[in-house]
Amino acid sequence: MPNMTIRVPDDLKRSLDEHPEINWSEVARQSMREYLYRLEVAEEIASQSELSEEDAVKLSEDVKKDIAERYRGDE
């Protein structure tokens, strides 16, 4: 199995070190697998979508605007 090196902030490393009983390499592997799975699902959905990139950007902007309005109580 190939090795991979990642860099983490000092505060995160200190927190990880507080739990030596946990195999952090396995946690990272599982997290990467789950992330890749979600990415593959999203790519499959996107490949079947009839939205143009412009439509997707507009939809994203509208959703963000609605969320911001609800958060501020502008409803």
C-alpha contacts under 8 A as a table, 3 or more apart, distances in Angstrom:
res1	aa1	res2	aa2	distance
8	V	12	L	6.35
8	V	13	K	6.37
9	P	12	L	5.39
9	P	13	K	6.37
10	D	13	K	5.08
10	D	14	R	6.23
11	D	14	R	5.14
11	D	15	S	6.36
12	L	15	S	5.10
12	L	16	L	6.16
13	K	16	L	5.01
13	K	17	D	6.06
14	R	17	D	5.08
14	R	18	E	6.51
15	S	18	E	5.23
15	S	19	H	7.32
16	L	19	H	5.61
16	L	20	P	7.28
16	L	24	W	7.77
17	D	20	P	5.73
19	H	22	I	5.87
20	P	23	N	7.48
23	N	26	E	5.47
23	N	27	V	6.50
24	W	27	V	4.87
24	W	28	A	6.09
25	S	28	A	5.10
25	S	29	R	6.20
26	E	29	R	4.95
26	E	30	Q	6.11
27	V	30	Q	5.25
27	V	31	S	6.09
28	A	31	S	5.05
28	A	32	M	6.10
29	R	32	M	5.16
29	R	33	R	6.20
30	Q	33	R	5.06
30	Q	34	E	6.17
31	S	34	E	5.15
31	S	35	Y	6.08
32	M	35	Y	5.04
32	M	36	L	6.05
33	R	36	L	5.13
33	R	37	Y	6.14
34	E	37	Y	5.05
34	E	38	R	6.29
35	Y	38	R	5.20
35	Y	39	L	6.14
36	L	39	L	4.90
36	L	40	E	6.06
37	Y	40	E	5.08
37	Y	41	V	6.25
38	R	41	V	5.08
38	R	42	A	6.13
39	L	42	A	5.05
39	L	43	E	6.07
40	E	43	E	5.03
40	E	44	E	6.11
41	V	44	E	5.08
41	V	45	I	6.23
42	A	45	I	5.12
42	A	46	A	6.03
43	E	46	A	4.96
43	E	47	S	5.99
44	E	47	S	5.14
44	E	48	Q	6.60
45	I	48	Q	5.38
45	I	49	S	6.35
46	A	49	S	4.98
51	L	54	E	7.91
51	L	55	D	5.67
51	L	56	A	6.21
52	S	55	D	5.02
52	S	56	A	6.26
53	E	56	A	5.04
53	E	57	V	6.21
54	E	57	V	5.17
54	E	58	K	6.25
55	D	58	K	5.12
55	D	59	L	6.09
56	A	59	L	5.05
56	A	60	S	6.10
57	V	60	S	5.08
57	V	61	E	6.22
58	K	61	E	5.10
58	K	62	D	6.19
59	L	62	D	5.10
59	L	63	V	6.18
60	S	63	V	5.18
60	S	64	K	6.17
61	E	64	K	5.15
61	E	65	K	6.10
62	D	65	K	5.08
62	D	66	D	6.18
63	V	66	D	5.12
63	V	67	I	6.17
64	K	67	I	5.13
64	K	68	A	6.11
65	K	68	A	5.12
65	K	69	E	6.16
66	D	69	E	5.11
66	D	70	R	6.21
67	I	70	R	5.18
67	I	71	Y	6.06
68	A	71	Y	5.03
68	A	72	R	6.14
69	E	72	R	5.17
69	E	73	G	5.95
69	E	74	D	4.85
69	E	75	E	6.23
70	R	73	G	4.86
70	R	74	D	5.87
70	R	75	E	5.73
71	Y	74	D	7.69
